[in-house]
Amino acid sequence: METVSSTLPVWIVATSSIAALLLALLGRWPNLREACIFGAAVIKLGLLLSLAPTVLDGKRVGFEVIELIPNVSLAFRVDALGLMFALVSVSLWIPTTIFSMGFLRPLKRHAQTRFYFFFAIAISSAVGVAFSANLLTLFIFYEILSLSTYPLVTHHQDDDAIKGGRKYLTYLLGTSVALALPAMIIVYQQTGSLDFTNGGVFAEGTSSTMLTVLLVMFLFGFAKAGLMPLHAWLPGAMVAPAPVSALLHAVAVVKVGVFSIIRVLTGVFGVERLVDMPSLSTIVCVLAAFTLIVASLIALTQDNIKSRLAYSTIGQLSYIILGVGLATKAGIAGAALHIPMHAFGKIPLFLCAGAIYQACGAKCISEIHGLGHKFPLTMTAFFIGSLCVIGLPPTGGFISKWYLLTGSLSSGQQWAFAVFLSSSLLNAAYFLPVIYKAFFAKPSDPARLAKAKEPPPMTVVPLFITSAGCLLLFFFSSELFRFADTFAELFVSR
């Protein structure tokens, strides 16, 4: 595949980091500070869109910044999957910022400049991962993302926030340093390179035992993917403000985890090796299927809204890993497509959780019984987001789940088809009763009923932007599918 040399990927990664520095200087002037965020997001989005024609033409855009160790550089390379992930992260940064303004300003929350500063750094880190040309570059931005999101997780600075933040860093830094880093060093020692290549980097005859151990180390080393049993950091991180849970823990952070695993499976091991060594594919699929079903079952038991959404996210991430593990074109395309579809479905749900708290002070599903008619716009957005995550038309989630189901059948893995279908039924079982109880159950707290009202427009508008995206992606999914299909074609044609 032809690679076009350009410094554009560097500038795209740097844009929000430059904005972060400006935000620190503009902290005394909130209007200017937030105008700076919107300006950076629009510039970043425009630069990303300028790369689309080249990438969809089957080319890559790359740039080597500096050689760090022999044969390994800090380098960027933009392909269809990386560009699609970056576009999703940056485009959803805009409505999340609007929501943050409506959520933080009226309540006069503390440290708002610090909040926006680290948010911008986190977006840069996520795009840096998306554009990484090799494992070392990916690892560097992966770690920056962990460190930059810690102040966001602990933003409230109470005991729960400190406890959640400690668990957050322990899981994410502990696993990456103890597992992913040694695995990366072994790969370099064995191959002399850390570059992502379409056929994988290992030579024929490489020990199957070593490949199996390395695969497990990578799967659990990138714990942001939420594979069980290294998933507890995500529910713990729900102590963060709603905008953080929405964009970072439903889109950027968790998707960086599954994105890293996709890069390892396709660019380090290679899809053909997964086909030739079914034991590797089986490990990936079994771990993902187990996480998918168990997380969905746990979600059924959660009364706290954000906890239910957290376990739902853990399950949905494994859709992506299982799709790639199937090693078919439809499975890989469906997995890639599920990144934006799940992001657009889950972000309004997390934002709605924040809006519900703002509307009536409720954090639990049992506390909103019969209150839906007091904030119908918020609950309508929640309903649309739920349909998208369940995978029902007319939402984008239906499209990605269709390809995942097709991929499971084309691989001959009927059990995976049953897992996907069963999980979708469980998705419906833990989301649809929330809507029913909000509108039709008897109110459980008359005092809360009396004070409940629709949140302010700055909070509600982002809900409708993101939930409208769920519907639009159903009717205009062809462009996103071009990205997913262009990526999948690199590895397998069947």
C-alpha positions in Angstrom: 0.0 0.0 0.0 1.3 3.4 -1.0 2.1 5.8 1.9 2.0 9.6 1.2 4.5 11.6 3.3 2.9 14.6 5.1 3.3 16.5 8.4 -0.5 16.8 8.6 -0.9 13.9 11.1 1.5 15.6 13.4 -0.4 18.9 13.3 -3.7 17.1 13.8 -2.4 15.4 16.9 -0.9 18.6 18.2 -3.9 20.9 17.6 -5.8 20.1 20.8 -2.6 20.1 22.8 -1.8 23.6 21.6 -5.4 24.5 22.5 -4.8 23.1 26.0 -2.0 25.6 26.5 -4.2 28.4 25.4 -6.9 27.2 27.7 -4.6 27.5 30.7 -3.9 31.1 29.8 -7.5 32.0 29.2 -8.9 30.5 32.4 -10.1 33.9 33.8 -12.2 34.4 30.7 -14.7 31.5 30.4 -16.2 32.6 27.1 -12.8 32.9 25.4 -11.7 29.6 27.0 -14.6 27.7 25.5 -14.4 29.5 22.2 -10.8 28.3 22.0 -12.1 24.7 22.5 -14.6 25.0 19.7 -12.0 26.6 17.4 -9.6 23.8 18.1 -12.2 21.1 17.5 -13.4 22.6 14.2 -9.8 23.0 12.9 -8.9 19.4 14.0 -12.1 18.1 12.4 -11.4 20.0 9.2 -7.9 18.7 8.9 -9.1 15.1 9.5 -11.7 15.4 6.8 -9.0 16.7 4.4 -7.3 13.3 4.7 -10.4 11.3 3.9 -10.1 11.3 0.0 -6.5 10.0 0.2 -7.3 7.3 2.7 -10.5 6.1 0.9 -8.4 5.9 -2.3 -6.5 3.1 -0.6 -3.4 5.1 0.4 -2.0 5.9 3.8 -0.6 9.3 5.1 2.5 9.0 7.2 5.3 10.9 8.8 8.4 9.9 10.8 9.1 12.4 13.6 12.3 10.9 15.2 14.0 7.6 15.6 13.8 6.5 19.2 15.6 3.2 19.1 17.1 1.3 16.1 14.4 0.6 13.5 11.7 2.1 15.6 10.6 5.8 15.4 8.0 8.1 16.8 6.0 7.8 13.7 2.4 8.4 12.5 0.5 6.6 9.7 -3.1 7.2 8.9 -5.2 4.4 7.5 -9.0 4.0 7.2 -9.5 2.6 10.7 -7.3 5.2 12.4 -9.0 8.1 10.5 -12.5 6.8 11.3 -11.7 6.5 15.0 -10.1 10.0 15.1 -13.1 11.5 13.3 -15.5 10.0 15.8 -13.5 11.2 18.8 -13.1 14.7 17.6 -16.6 15.2 16.2 -18.1 14.0 19.6 -15.8 16.4 21.4 -18.0 19.3 20.2 -21.4 18.3 21.7 -19.6 17.0 24.9 -18.1 20.5 25.3 -21.5 22.1 24.9 -22.9 19.7 27.6 -19.9 20.5 29.8 -20.7 24.2 29.7 -24.3 23.5 30.6 -23.3 21.0 33.3 -20.4 22.8 35.0 -21.1 26.5 34.7 -24.6 26.7 36.3 -23.5 24.8 39.3 -20.2 26.8 39.5 -18.1 23.6 39.6 -14.5 24.1 40.7 -11.4 23.8 38.5 -13.2 24.1 35.1 -10.1 25.3 33.3 -8.2 22.3 34.6 -11.1 20.1 33.4 -11.0 21.5 29.9 -7.2 21.4 29.8 -6.9 17.7 30.5 -9.8 17.0 28.2 -7.9 18.5 25.3 -4.8 16.6 26.2 -6.8 13.4 26.3 -8.2 14.0 22.8 -4.7 14.6 21.4 -3.6 11.3 23.0 -6.5 9.4 21.6 -5.8 10.7 18.1 -2.1 9.9 18.6 -3.0 6.3 19.3 -5.3 6.3 16.2 -2.4 7.5 14.0 0.4 5.4 15.5 2.6 3.6 12.9 4.1 1.2 15.4 3.7 -0.3 18.8 6.1 2.1 20.6 4.3 5.2 19.4 0.9 3.6 20.3 2.3 2.7 23.8 3.5 6.3 24.4 0.2 7.9 23.6 -1.7 5.1 25.4 0.1 6.0 28.6 -0.3 9.8 28.1 -4.0 9.1 27.8 -4.1 7.2 31.1 -2.2 10.0 32.9 -4.2 12.9 31.4 -7.6 11.3 32.2 -6.7 10.7 35.9 -7.4 14.3 36.9 -10.7 14.0 35.1 -11.7 10.8 36.9 -10.8 12.4 40.3 -12.3 15.8 39.4 -14.7 15.9 42.3 -11.8 15.3 44.7 -13.9 13.5 47.3 -13.2 10.1 48.8 -15.1 8.2 46.2 -13.2 10.1 43.4 -9.8 9.4 45.0 -10.7 5.7 45.4 -11.9 5.4 41.9 -8.9 7.3 40.5 -6.5 5.0 42.4 -8.2 1.9 40.9 -8.2 3.6 37.5 -4.4 4.1 37.5 -3.6 0.8 39.2 -5.4 -1.2 36.5 -4.4 0.8 33.5 -0.8 1.6 34.3 -0.2 -1.6 36.1 -1.3 -3.8 33.2 0.4 -1.8 30.5 3.7 -1.8 32.3 3.6 -5.3 33.6 2.2 -7.0 30.5 2.0 -4.8 27.3 5.5 -3.3 27.7 7.3 -6.7 28.2 5.4 -8.2 25.3 6.4 -5.3 23.1 10.1 -5.8 24.1 9.9 -9.5 23.3 8.3 -8.7 19.9 11.2 -6.3 19.2 13.8 -8.8 20.3 12.3 -11.5 18.1 11.7 -9.4 15.0 13.8 -6.3 15.2 10.8 -4.1 14.4 7.6 -2.8 16.0 5.9 -1.5 12.9 2.4 -2.6 12.1 2.4 -4.7 9.0 -0.6 -6.3 7.2 0.8 -9.8 7.3 2.1 -9.6 10.9 5.7 -9.3 12.0 6.6 -12.9 13.1 8.5 -15.2 10.8 7.3 -18.6 9.9 8.2 -21.2 12.5 7.9 -18.9 15.4 7.1 -20.9 18.6 3.3 -21.3 19.0 3.7 -21.3 22.8 5.5 -17.9 22.6 2.8 -16.5 20.3 0.1 -17.7 22.7 1.8 -16.1 25.7 2.4 -12.8 23.8 -1.3 -12.7 22.7 -2.6 -13.1 26.2 -0.1 -10.5 27.5 -1.3 -8.0 24.9 -5.0 -8.8 25.4 -4.8 -8.1 29.2 -2.0 -5.5 28.9 -4.3 -3.1 27.1 -6.8 -3.2 29.9 -8.7 -0.2 28.6 -10.5 -2.8 26.4 -12.3 -4.0 29.5 -11.8 -7.7 29.1 -12.7 -9.6 32.2 -11.3 -10.0 34.8 -9.4 -6.7 34.3 -12.5 -4.6 33.9 -13.2 -3.2 37.4 -11.5 0.1 36.6 -14.4 1.2 34.3 -17.3 1.0 36.8 -14.9 2.6 39.4 -14.2 5.5 37.0 -17.9 6.3 36.9 -17.3 8.7 39.8 -16.1 11.1 37.1 -18.4 14.0 35.9 -21.0 12.9 33.3 -19.1 14.6 30.3 -16.0 12.5 31.2 -17.9 9.3 31.5 -19.5 10.2 28.1 -16.7 11.0 25.8 -13.7 9.4 27.5 -15.2 6.3 29.1 -17.7 5.6 26.3 -15.6 6.7 23.4 -12.0 7.8 23.6 -10.4 5.8 26.5 -12.2 2.5 26.1 -12.1 2.6 22.3 -8.3 3.2 22.5 -8.2 -0.2 24.3 -10.0 -2.1 21.7 -8.2 -0.1 18.9 -4.9 -1.2 20.4 -6.0 -4.8 20.4 -7.2 -4.5 16.8 -3.7 -3.2 15.8 -2.0 -6.0 17.6 -4.2 -8.7 16.1 -4.0 -7.3 12.5 -0.6 -5.6 12.5 1.6 -7.7 14.8 0.1 -11.2 14.6 -1.7 -10.9 11.3 -5.1 -12.1 10.4 -3.7 -15.0 8.3 -1.9 -16.3 11.4 -5.2 -16.2 13.3 -6.7 -18.4 10.6 -3.7 -20.7 10.4 -3.4 -21.1 14.2 -7.0 -21.5 15.3 -5.9 -21.7 18.9 -5.0 -18.0 18.8 -8.4 -17.0 17.4 -10.1 -19.2 19.9 -8.4 -17.4 22.8 -9.5 -14.0 21.5 -13.1 -15.2 20.8 -13.6 -17.0 24.1 -12.3 -14.2 26.2 -14.5 -11.7 24.3 -17.6 -13.9 24.3 -17.3 -14.5 28.1 -16.9 -10.8 28.8 -19.7 -9.9 26.5 -22.3 -12.2 28.1 -21.2 -11.8 31.8 -21.0 -8.0 31.6 -24.5 -8.0 30.1 -25.8 -10.1 32.9 -24.2 -7.9 35.5 -25.7 -4.9 33.8 -29.1 -6.3 34.5 -28.5 -6.2 38.2 -27.3 -2.6 38.4 -29.7 0.1 39.8 -27.2 2.9 39.5 -27.6 4.4 36.0 -23.9 5.0 35.3 -23.0 1.5 36.6 -25.5 -0.1 34.3 -24.0 1.9 31.4 -20.5 1.0 32.5 -21.1 -2.8 32.4 -23.0 -2.3 29.1 -19.9 -0.6 27.7 -17.7 -3.5 28.9 -19.9 -5.9 26.9 -20.1 -3.7 23.8 -16.3 -3.4 23.6 -16.1 -7.2 23.4 -18.3 -7.1 20.3 -15.4 -5.4 18.6 -12.8 -7.8 19.8 -14.9 -10.9 19.0 -15.6 -9.5 15.5 -11.9 -9.2 14.7 -11.2 -12.6 16.3 -13.5 -14.2 13.8 -10.9 -13.3 11.1 -13.4 -12.8 8.3 -13.9 -9.7 6.2 -17.4 -9.1 7.4 -16.4 -9.7 11.0 -13.5 -7.2 10.8 -15.6 -4.6 8.9 -18.4 -5.0 11.5 -15.9 -4.6 14.3 -14.5 -1.5 12.8 -18.0 -0.1 12.1 -19.1 -0.8 15.7 -16.6 1.7 17.0 -18.5 4.8 15.7 -21.9 3.1 16.0 -21.5 2.2 19.7 -19.9 5.6 20.4 -22.8 7.5 19.0 -25.3 5.2 20.9 -23.5 5.3 24.2 -22.6 8.9 24.5 -26.2 10.2 24.7 -26.9 7.6 27.4 -24.0 8.9 29.6 -25.0 12.5 28.9 -28.6 11.6 29.8 -27.4 10.2 33.1 -25.8 13.5 33.9 -28.9 15.4 32.7 -31.2 13.3 34.9 -29.1 14.0 37.9 -29.2 17.7 37.0 -33.0 17.5 36.5 -34.0 15.8 39.8 -30.8 14.7 41.6 -31.4 11.0 40.8 -28.5 8.6 40.3 -30.5 5.3 40.3 -33.1 3.8 38.0 -35.4 3.2 41.0 -35.3 7.0 41.7 -36.7 8.0 38.3 -39.9 5.8 38.3 -42.7 7.9 36.9 -40.6 11.0 36.3 -40.2 10.6 32.6 -43.0 13.0 31.8 -41.1 15.7 33.8 -38.1 15.6 31.4 -39.4 14.0 28.2 -36.7 15.4 25.9 -34.0 13.8 28.0 -35.8 10.4 28.2 -36.5 10.5 24.4 -32.7 10.9 23.8 -32.1 8.0 26.2 -34.6 5.9 24.3 -32.9 6.6 21.0 -29.4 5.9 22.4 -30.7 2.6 23.9 -32.1 1.5 20.5 -28.7 2.1 18.9 -26.8 0.1 21.6 -29.3 -2.7 21.4 -28.9 -2.7 17.6 -32.4 -2.0 16.4 -33.4 0.0 13.3 -33.6 2.9 12.5 -30.3 3.4 14.3 -26.7 2.9 13.3 -26.1 0.1 15.8 -28.3 -2.2 13.6 -25.8 -1.8 10.7 -22.7 -2.8 12.7 -24.4 -5.7 14.4 -25.7 -6.9 11.1 -22.1 -7.2 9.8 -20.9 -8.8 13.0 -23.7 -11.4 12.7 -22.8 -12.0 9.0 -19.1 -12.3 9.9 -19.9 -15.0 12.5 -21.8 -17.0 10.0 -19.2 -16.6 7.2 -16.5 -17.9 9.6 -18.6 -21.0 10.4 -18.7 -20.0 14.1 -22.4 -20.4 14.7 -21.8 -20.2 18.5 -20.5 -16.6 18.0 -23.8 -15.8 16.1 -25.7 -17.1 19.2 -23.5 -15.0 21.5 -24.1 -11.8 19.5 -27.8 -12.5 19.3 -28.1 -13.4 23.0 -26.2 -10.3 24.1 -28.5 -8.1 22.0 -31.5 -9.6 23.8 -29.8 -8.9 27.1 -29.1 -5.3 25.9 -32.9 -4.9 25.4 -33.6 -6.5 28.8 -31.5 -3.9 30.7 -32.3 -0.8 28.7 -36.0 -0.9 27.7 -37.3 -1.3 31.3 -35.6 1.9 32.2 -37.7 3.8 29.6 -40.9 1.9 30.7 -40.4 2.6 34.4 -39.6 6.3 33.8 -42.8 6.9 31.9 -45.3 4.4 33.3 -44.2 3.3 36.8 -45.7 4.9 39.9 -43.4 7.7 41.2 -41.3 6.5 44.2 -40.5 9.9 45.6 -43.2 12.6 45.6 -40.6 15.3 46.7 -38.4 14.4 43.8 -41.4 14.4 41.5 -42.3 17.9 42.6 -38.9 19.4 41.9 -38.0 17.5 38.7 -37.9 19.5 35.5 -36.2 19.4 32.1 -32.5 20.4 32.3 -31.4 23.8 30.7 -31.0 24.0 26.9 -27.2 23.8 27.0 -27.6 20.4 28.6 -30.4 19.1 26.4 -29.2 20.3 23.0 -26.1 17.9 23.0 -28.4 15.0 23.8 -30.3 15.6 20.6 -27.2 16.2 18.5 -25.8 12.8 19.6 -29.1 10.9 19.5 -29.8 12.4 16.0 -26.4 11.0 15.0 -27.7 7.5 16.0 -30.5 7.9 13.5 -28.5 9.6 10.7 -25.9 6.8 10.8 -28.6 4.3 9.9 -29.6 6.2 6.8 -26.1 7.4 5.8 -23.9 4.5 6.9 -22.4 4.0 3.5 -19.5 6.5 4.0 -18.5 5.0 7.3 -18.8 1.5 5.8 -16.3 2.6 3.2 -13.7 3.3 5.9 -14.5 -0.1 7.6 -14.4 -2.0 4.3 -11.2 -0.3 3.1 -9.5 -1.4 6.4 -10.9 -5.0 6.3 -9.8 -5.5 2.6 -6.2 -5.1 3.7 -6.3 -8.4 5.6 -8.8 -10.8 4.1 -11.1 -11.0 1.1 -13.5 -13.8 2.2 
